[in-house]
Amino acid sequence: MKDNKMLNYIKDVLENMPTGWLNLTTHRLDIYDEKLAKTQFLDQFEELFENNNSKSSALNALPTAYDYIRLGHPLSSVLEWVIANLNDLKSENVISFSSKTIPVLAVLRKNLLENKNTQITYTGELPSFFDAEIVKSVYAYKFELKKVNNIEEIPAFDGSSIYISQQSEIGDLNLHPNIDFYLSLHGTLGSVLAINGEANENYVSDIQHVRRRETIAMTPANSLTALKAITDKSSFKNEEKDVETNKANVLNSIKEITGTTLTPLVASSGLSIQYAIMMGLIHDALDKHQGKAIKFIVPPNCYGGTNDQARRVAACLDNVEVVDLLVDGDNEMVQSIDTILDQIAKEDAVSYIIAEIPTNPRVEVPDLLKLKEVLSQERKTATGEIAIDPVFILDQTFCPNFHFLGEGKILSKVRAISYASGSKFPSGGKCTAGYAVGNNKTDALMEKIEKHLELCDNEATALQYEILAKQLPSMNQRIIDAYKNTREFVNFIHETLPAAKINFVSEELADQGFTPSVFSLDLPTKGSTKEEKEAYKRALNLKLINLMITEIPNESKYCVSYGQLNGCYWTIPATSTQGTTKEGDKDYIIRASLSPNLDLDLHKKVFLDFVESI
């Protein structure tokens, strides 16, 4: 009876849910409290369930769940809550994934760091992409594999016991006492991990963090399919999509946009592709430069996900280290790279540089000719041998239309790989899928990266390919139109509030092809001490954002976003995209991004009202 009541309620919820639950890719910061992100949505959702309230207005008023898509979202949260209720588990002990491998890697990661044994048991066959030898040799994870005929055969084990089950029905878990982690695989939908027993509850946040950084939650569309299968008490049906045609169109579009010829790789998110790049490059270094140290050179204030992921990978591998690359303010990217590469060459180590161009949030572009020169320079080890040439890994999410890697382009003669987050311009905010391309000097590297994308089961989903196939052909025109709006708005701010410091590309850089539609705004401040000035500025930041989203609610959003089809998006990097960045490296300034389609005159009017109020 209890289950029937819940399932009937969920049916009503699915009929009345806000459209944003299915199609938003980034969270709304106006209804988001990061400290409560993992609990607040379900706490209030449970209240609605107890009151049998499934009205659209009530569901729409719920706070943002997790952070959209990667760490979790409303539909994945509801799916986990339902499966937990059906199996008498706490909702936080059920975690859904788009990937079928990463849940296993998440447990293995924690056990590596805690020096704890792991047993992986399964019936039937393991997924073909799970390469146990590579997981052991490249990721350094330790485990025993054991095939069993049925769940009752699973032996007691001194450590963690993972059971992998391939299931057509969702939510039906047989939680045998000898199982610590029950992973059910669900075809193209993804997987669901159940954490069994109080003794294992300390794994919850670590596993969620892996999902946040190295993959994504089960997508909204797939979570919806799973929920419908549960409420209908039926096996799920994989939606038929013309994946091969869509994928071929996407790969051709990416080649055309980037001016490259190697086959691109498309992942479930920007961080999914970045993880494949990192692990693929480590694999290559282990094969070609055995015993040598591996250095990832990363700006400490770049996008928080990039920063955090790099440090998380290094934490697991004795021969991998992160080196800070200072790129903003008084520090210049090319000079910093030159100094660091000299030092790493002397150590005879392998160097991989991850950098954003333009930088985020200061929107700075280095001297590209000098960058090429520094990356091309032959360096010597301390013993006079020729050092290993670096690989430049370029996050060009802000300017995905700029040709860095194609034949004859600025980075065509050095080993370089470029990637972009798909939730930005590539999809116009409609999905998270990210992609990577390499120049012709990275053929072997791209093969390794593809191997790890497959191993982690992090390729883009069928729906993501479908969305990209529709959106990529118009991307370059959308970038041009959004840049025009941004340039006009930046010029207006400069005229009406000349005391503000604006970080945006110069006209000269725009003429070279750098046409982002994001800028950062350092508002003028008051106060007699440094602390007073900082407090005043932070309050002023929020005053401007609140005015914009209140006066223009249909277009202006307090949201971490960029490259969307419509509207204007406002955020403070220090409290959003730099969430895991060290406090001293955070930027308490405003970042604004404009789309190709918005009422620019109205935004100017509201900004003028703000200026007159201060």
C-alpha positions in Angstrom: 0.0 0.0 0.0 2.8 2.4 1.0 4.6 1.8 -2.3 1.4 2.2 -4.4 0.7 5.6 -2.7 4.2 6.8 -3.5 4.2 5.5 -7.1 0.8 7.2 -7.7 2.2 10.4 -6.3 5.3 10.2 -8.6 3.0 9.7 -11.6 1.3 13.0 -10.8 4.6 14.7 -10.2 5.8 13.6 -13.7 2.7 15.0 -15.3 3.0 18.3 -13.5 6.8 18.8 -13.3 8.3 22.1 -14.5 9.8 22.0 -18.0 13.1 23.1 -16.6 13.5 19.8 -14.8 13.9 18.2 -18.2 15.8 20.8 -20.2 17.9 23.0 -17.9 21.6 22.3 -17.7 22.8 24.8 -15.1 21.4 25.7 -11.7 19.5 28.8 -10.8 21.4 30.5 -8.1 18.4 32.5 -6.8 16.9 29.3 -5.4 20.2 27.5 -4.6 22.0 27.2 -1.3 25.2 25.3 -1.9 25.6 24.3 1.7 22.2 22.6 1.5 22.3 21.5 -2.1 22.4 17.8 -1.4 19.4 17.8 1.1 17.2 20.8 0.6 15.4 19.7 -2.6 14.4 16.3 -1.2 13.5 17.6 2.3 11.0 20.0 0.7 9.9 17.3 -1.9 9.1 14.9 1.0 6.9 17.6 2.6 5.0 17.8 -0.6 4.6 14.0 -0.8 3.4 13.9 2.8 0.7 16.5 1.9 0.0 14.8 -1.4 0.8 18.1 -3.2 1.9 17.6 -6.8 0.8 21.0 -8.1 3.0 22.5 -10.7 3.3 25.7 -8.7 4.6 23.8 -5.7 7.1 21.8 -7.7 8.3 24.9 -9.4 9.0 26.6 -6.0 11.3 23.8 -4.9 15.0 24.8 -4.5 17.7 23.8 -7.0 18.8 20.2 -6.5 22.6 19.5 -6.3 23.9 21.5 -9.3 22.3 20.9 -12.6 23.1 17.7 -14.3 26.6 16.8 -13.2 26.2 16.3 -9.5 22.5 15.7 -9.7 19.3 17.5 -10.6 15.5 17.2 -9.8 14.7 14.1 -11.8 17.8 12.2 -10.8 17.1 13.2 -7.1 13.5 12.0 -7.4 14.6 8.7 -9.0 17.1 8.1 -6.2 14.4 8.9 -3.6 12.0 6.4 -5.2 14.5 3.6 -5.4 15.6 4.2 -1.8 12.0 4.1 -0.6 11.3 0.9 -2.5 14.3 -0.7 -0.8 14.1 0.8 2.7 17.3 2.8 2.2 18.1 6.4 2.9 17.8 8.5 -0.3 21.4 9.7 -0.1 22.5 6.0 -0.2 21.2 5.7 -3.8 23.3 7.5 -6.4 22.5 7.5 -10.2 25.1 7.8 -13.0 25.1 8.2 -16.7 28.2 6.1 -16.7 28.2 2.4 -15.9 31.9 2.3 -14.9 32.5 5.4 -12.8 30.5 4.2 -9.8 33.0 1.3 -9.5 35.9 3.7 -9.9 34.5 5.9 -7.2 34.6 3.2 -4.6 38.0 2.1 -5.8 39.3 5.6 -5.5 38.2 6.0 -1.8 39.6 2.5 -1.0 43.0 3.4 -2.6 43.3 6.5 -0.5 42.3 4.5 2.6 44.4 1.5 1.8 41.3 -0.8 1.9 40.7 -4.0 -0.1 38.0 -4.2 -2.8 36.2 -7.3 -4.2 34.2 -6.9 -7.4 31.7 -9.7 -8.0 29.3 -10.1 -10.9 27.0 -12.6 -12.7 27.1 -13.1 -16.4 29.6 -10.8 -18.1 31.2 -7.6 -17.2 30.7 -4.7 -19.6 33.1 -5.1 -22.5 34.6 -1.6 -21.9 35.7 -2.4 -18.3 39.4 -3.1 -18.8 40.6 -4.4 -15.5 44.3 -4.3 -16.4 44.2 -0.6 -17.3 42.2 0.3 -14.2 45.0 -1.3 -12.2 48.0 -0.1 -14.2 46.9 3.5 -15.1 44.5 4.4 -12.3 46.5 2.4 -9.7 43.3 1.0 -8.2 43.6 -2.4 -6.4 40.8 -5.0 -6.5 39.9 -8.7 -7.0 37.5 -9.8 -9.7 35.2 -12.7 -8.9 32.4 -14.2 -11.1 29.5 -15.8 -9.2 26.5 -17.8 -10.4 24.1 -16.0 -8.2 24.1 -13.4 -5.4 24.0 -15.9 -2.6 27.4 -17.1 -3.7 29.1 -13.8 -2.8 31.6 -14.6 0.0 32.2 -12.5 3.1 35.2 -10.2 2.4 37.7 -8.2 4.5 37.1 -4.9 2.7 34.5 -3.5 0.3 32.4 -5.9 -1.8 30.9 -4.5 -5.0 28.2 -6.5 -6.8 27.5 -5.6 -10.5 24.1 -6.6 -11.9 22.8 -6.0 -15.4 19.1 -5.4 -15.1 16.1 -4.6 -17.3 13.9 -3.6 -14.4 14.8 -0.6 -12.3 14.6 -0.3 -8.6 14.6 -4.0 -7.7 17.6 -4.5 -5.5 18.6 -7.7 -3.7 20.7 -6.3 -0.9 22.5 -9.4 0.4 24.4 -8.7 3.7 27.7 -9.6 2.0 27.3 -6.7 -0.5 28.5 -3.2 0.4 27.8 -1.6 -2.9 25.1 -2.9 -5.3 25.5 -1.5 -8.8 22.6 -2.1 -11.2 23.4 -1.4 -14.9 20.5 -0.3 -17.1 21.5 -0.3 -20.8 21.8 3.1 -22.4 20.2 4.8 -19.4 23.2 4.5 -17.1 23.5 2.9 -13.7 22.3 3.1 -10.1 24.6 2.5 -7.1 23.1 1.5 -3.8 25.2 1.9 -0.7 24.3 -0.9 1.8 24.7 -0.6 5.5 25.5 2.1 8.0 29.2 1.2 8.0 29.5 2.4 4.4 27.6 5.7 4.7 30.9 7.6 4.9 31.3 6.8 1.2 28.3 8.9 0.1 29.9 12.3 -0.2 33.1 10.9 -1.8 31.1 9.0 -4.5 29.0 12.1 -5.1 32.1 14.1 -5.6 33.4 11.7 -8.2 30.1 12.1 -10.0 30.5 15.8 -9.8 34.0 15.9 -11.2 34.6 12.9 -13.5 31.2 12.2 -15.0 27.5 13.2 -14.7 24.3 12.0 -13.0 21.9 10.0 -15.0 20.6 12.6 -17.5 17.1 14.2 -17.0 15.7 12.4 -20.0 17.0 9.0 -18.9 15.9 9.6 -15.3 12.4 10.4 -16.6 12.4 7.1 -18.6 13.6 5.2 -15.5 10.9 6.8 -13.3 8.2 6.0 -15.9 9.4 2.3 -16.0 9.1 2.2 -12.2 5.7 3.8 -12.0 4.4 1.6 -14.8 6.0 -1.5 -13.2 7.6 -2.4 -16.5 11.0 -3.0 -18.1 12.5 0.3 -19.5 12.6 0.8 -23.2 15.7 2.4 -24.7 14.5 5.2 -26.9 15.3 4.6 -30.5 17.4 7.4 -32.0 19.4 7.6 -35.2 22.6 7.7 -33.2 25.0 6.9 -36.1 23.6 9.6 -38.3 23.6 12.2 -35.5 27.1 11.3 -34.4 28.5 11.5 -37.9 26.9 15.0 -38.3 28.3 16.1 -35.0 31.8 14.9 -35.7 31.7 16.6 -39.1 30.4 19.9 -37.6 33.2 19.8 -34.9 35.9 19.3 -37.6 34.5 22.2 -39.6 34.2 24.5 -36.6 37.7 23.7 -35.3 39.4 23.4 -38.7 40.9 20.0 -37.6 41.0 16.6 -39.4 41.4 14.0 -36.7 38.2 12.3 -35.4 36.8 14.4 -32.5 35.7 12.8 -29.3 32.4 13.6 -27.7 31.7 13.0 -24.0 28.8 13.4 -21.6 30.2 16.7 -20.2 33.2 19.0 -20.4 34.6 17.5 -17.3 34.0 14.0 -18.6 36.2 14.8 -21.7 38.8 16.5 -19.5 39.0 13.3 -17.3 39.5 11.2 -20.4 42.2 13.6 -21.6 44.1 13.5 -18.3 43.9 9.7 -17.9 44.8 9.2 -21.6 47.8 11.4 -21.3 48.9 9.6 -18.1 48.5 6.3 -19.9 50.7 7.5 -22.8 53.4 8.8 -20.4 53.5 5.5 -18.5 53.9 3.6 -21.9 56.5 6.0 -23.4 58.3 7.5 -20.5 58.3 4.9 -17.8 59.5 6.0 -14.4 59.4 9.7 -15.2 57.4 12.2 -13.1 54.2 13.6 -14.7 53.4 17.3 -14.1 50.0 18.9 -14.9 50.5 22.6 -15.1 47.2 24.3 -14.1 46.1 27.9 -13.3 45.0 27.9 -9.6 42.1 30.3 -10.3 40.8 28.6 -13.5 37.4 27.0 -13.6 37.0 25.1 -10.2 36.1 21.8 -11.9 39.3 21.8 -13.9 41.4 22.7 -10.9 39.8 20.2 -8.5 39.8 17.3 -11.0 43.5 17.8 -11.7 44.3 17.7 -8.0 42.1 14.7 -7.4 43.9 12.7 -10.1 47.3 13.7 -8.7 46.2 12.6 -5.2 45.8 9.0 -6.4 49.1 8.7 -8.3 52.5 8.9 -6.8 54.2 10.0 -10.0 51.7 12.8 -10.9 51.8 16.3 -9.5 50.0 19.6 -10.1 52.1 22.7 -10.7 50.4 26.1 -10.3 50.4 28.2 -13.5 49.9 31.9 -12.6 48.1 33.6 -15.6 46.1 36.6 -14.4 46.7 40.1 -13.1 50.4 40.8 -12.7 51.2 37.3 -14.0 51.4 36.7 -17.7 50.6 33.2 -19.1 53.4 32.8 -21.6 56.1 33.9 -19.2 54.8 31.6 -16.5 54.7 28.7 -18.9 58.3 29.4 -20.1 59.6 29.4 -16.5 57.8 26.3 -15.5 58.8 24.3 -18.6 62.4 25.2 -18.1 62.2 23.8 -14.5 60.3 20.6 -15.6 62.8 20.0 -18.4 65.7 20.1 -16.0 63.9 17.4 -13.9 63.4 15.3 -17.1 59.7 15.1 -16.4 56.6 14.9 -18.6 54.7 18.2 -18.8 51.0 18.7 -19.6 49.6 22.2 -19.6 45.9 22.9 -19.0 44.9 26.5 -19.8 41.8 28.5 -20.7 42.0 31.0 -23.6 40.5 33.5 -23.0 41.1 33.1 -19.2 38.1 32.9 -16.8 36.9 35.2 -15.3 39.4 37.9 -16.4 38.9 37.2 -20.2 42.6 37.7 -21.0 44.3 36.3 -24.2 48.1 35.8 -24.2 50.4 36.8 -27.0 49.8 33.7 -29.3 53.0 34.1 -31.3 55.0 34.1 -28.0 52.9 31.1 -26.8 53.8 29.2 -29.9 57.5 30.1 -29.5 57.6 29.0 -25.9 55.8 25.7 -26.6 58.0 25.0 -29.6 61.3 25.7 -27.8 63.7 22.7 -27.5 64.7 22.4 -23.9 67.4 20.4 -22.1 67.5 18.2 -19.1 70.0 18.7 -16.3 72.3 16.2 -18.0 72.0 17.9 -21.4 69.6 15.5 -23.1 66.7 16.9 -25.2 63.7 17.2 -22.8 60.3 15.7 -23.6 58.2 18.3 -25.5 55.0 19.4 -23.6 51.4 18.9 -24.5 49.2 22.0 -24.5 45.6 21.2 -23.4 43.4 24.2 -24.3 40.0 24.8 -22.8 38.4 27.0 -25.4 34.9 27.0 -24.1 34.7 30.8 -24.2 35.8 30.9 -27.9 35.1 27.5 -29.5 35.1 29.1 -33.0 38.7 30.2 -32.9 41.0 28.0 -35.1 44.0 27.1 -32.9 44.9 23.6 -34.2 44.2 23.3 -37.9 47.0 23.1 -40.5 48.9 26.3 -40.6 47.3 27.7 -37.4 49.1 29.0 -34.4 49.2 25.7 -32.5 49.5 23.3 -35.4 53.2 22.5 -35.0 53.2 21.7 -31.2 51.4 18.9 -29.5 48.0 20.5 -28.7 44.5 19.3 -27.8 41.5 21.5 -27.5 38.2 20.9 -25.7 35.0 22.7 -25.0 32.0 22.3 -22.6 28.9 21.5 -24.6 26.5 23.1 -22.2 27.7 26.5 -23.5 27.7 27.5 -27.2 27.8 24.0 -28.8 24.3 23.1 -27.5 23.1 26.6 -26.6 22.5 25.4 -23.0 20.4 22.4 -24.0 22.8 19.6 -22.9 26.1 19.1 -21.2 28.0 17.1 -23.8 31.6 18.3 -24.3 34.1 17.5 -27.0 37.8 17.4 -27.7 39.9 17.7 -30.9 43.6 17.3 -31.5 46.0 18.6 -34.1 47.8 16.2 -36.5 50.7 15.8 -34.0 48.4 14.1 -31.4 47.0 11.1 -33.3 48.4 8.6 -30.8 47.4 10.7 -27.9 43.8 10.9 -29.1 43.7 7.1 -29.4 44.6 6.8 -25.8 42.1 9.5 -24.8 39.4 7.6 -26.7 40.3 4.4 -24.8 39.7 6.1 -21.5 36.5 7.8 -22.6 35.2 4.3 -23.5 36.6 2.7 -20.3 34.8 5.3 -18.1 31.6 4.9 -20.2 31.5 8.7 -20.6 30.6 9.1 -24.2 27.8 11.5 -25.1 24.3 9.9 -24.9 22.0 9.4 -27.9 19.9 12.5 -27.0 23.1 14.6 -26.5 24.3 13.7 -30.0 20.8 14.6 -31.3 20.8 18.0 -29.6 24.4 18.8 -30.8 23.5 17.7 -34.4 20.8 20.4 -34.4 22.7 23.1 -32.5 26.3 23.0 -33.8 25.5 24.2 -37.4 24.3 27.5 -36.1 26.9 27.9 -33.4 29.3 30.3 -35.2 26.6 32.7 -36.1 25.2 32.7 -32.5 28.7 33.5 -31.3 29.0 36.5 -33.6 25.5 37.8 -32.6 26.1 37.3 -28.9 29.5 39.1 -29.1 27.8 42.1 -30.8 25.4 42.4 -27.9 28.1 42.0 -25.4 30.4 44.7 -27.0 27.5 47.1 -27.1 26.6 46.5 -23.4 30.3 46.7 -22.3 30.6 50.1 -24.1 27.4 51.3 -22.4 28.7 50.3 -19.0 32.0 52.0 -19.7 30.2 55.2 -20.6 27.7 55.2 -17.7 30.0 53.9 -14.9 33.6 54.7 -16.0 35.0 53.9 -12.5 34.1 50.2 -13.0 36.9 47.9 -14.2 35.7 45.8 -17.1 37.6 42.7 -18.2 36.7 42.0 -21.9 38.6 41.4 -25.1 40.0 44.4 -26.9 38.7 45.4 -30.4 42.1 44.3 -31.7 41.6 40.8 -30.3 38.1 40.6 -31.6 39.4 41.4 -35.0 41.7 38.4 -34.7 38.6 36.2 -34.0 38.3 36.2 -30.2 34.7 37.1 -29.8 33.5 35.9 -26.4 30.2 37.0 -25.0 31.2 37.0 -21.4 32.8 39.8 -19.4 33.7 40.5 -15.8 32.8 43.6 -13.9 34.8 44.9 -11.0 32.5 47.5 -9.5 33.8 50.7 -7.8 33.9 50.6 -4.0 34.0 52.7 -0.9 35.4 52.4 2.6 38.4 53.4 4.7 39.9 49.9 5.1 40.6 47.0 2.7 37.9 45.0 4.5 35.3 47.7 4.3 36.0 48.1 0.6 35.7 44.4 -0.1 32.4 44.1 1.9 30.9 47.1 0.1 31.9 45.7 -3.3 30.4 42.3 -2.5 27.1 43.8 -1.4 27.1 46.0 -4.5 27.6 42.9 -6.7 24.5 41.3 -5.3 22.5 44.5 -5.5 23.2 44.7 -9.3 22.4 41.1 -9.9 19.2 41.2 -7.8 18.0 44.3 -9.6 18.6 42.7 -13.0 16.8 39.4 -12.3 13.9 41.2 -10.5 13.3 43.8 -13.2 13.9 41.5 -16.2 12.8 38.1 -14.8 12.1 36.6 -18.3 15.6 37.3 -19.6 18.1 38.0 -16.8 19.0 35.0 -14.6 21.2 34.6 -11.6 22.8 31.5 -13.1 26.1 29.9 -14.0 25.8 29.8 -17.7 27.3 30.9 -21.0 26.4 30.5 -24.7 22.7 30.1 -24.1 20.2 30.8 -26.9 18.3 33.6 -25.0 18.7 36.1 -22.2 21.5 37.3 -20.0 23.2 35.4 -17.2 24.9 36.8 -14.0 27.2 35.1 -11.5 30.0 35.7 -9.0 32.8 33.3 -9.9 34.0 33.0 -6.3 30.7 31.6 -5.2 29.9 29.5 -8.3 32.4 28.3 -10.9 35.3 28.7 -8.5 33.5 26.8 -5.7 36.5 24.5 -4.9 39.2 27.0 -5.7 41.5 28.1 -2.8 40.0 31.2 -1.1 42.9 33.5 -1.9 42.6 32.7 -5.6 38.8 33.4 -5.9 37.4 36.3 -7.8 34.6 38.2 -6.0 33.6 40.1 -9.1 30.6 39.9 -11.4 30.6 37.7 -14.5 27.9 38.4 -17.1 27.2 36.6 -20.3 24.9 37.7 -23.0 23.1 35.7 -25.6 22.3 36.4 -29.3 18.7 37.1 -28.3 17.8 39.6 -25.6 16.2 43.0 -25.0 19.5 44.9 -24.8 17.8 48.3 -24.4 15.9 47.1 -21.3 19.2 45.8 -19.8 20.8 49.1 -20.4 17.9 50.9 -18.8 18.0 48.8 -15.6 21.8 49.2 -15.4 21.4 52.9 -15.6 18.9 52.7 -12.8 21.5 50.8 -10.8 24.2 53.5 -11.5 21.8 56.3 -10.4 21.0 54.4 -7.2 24.7 54.3 -6.1 
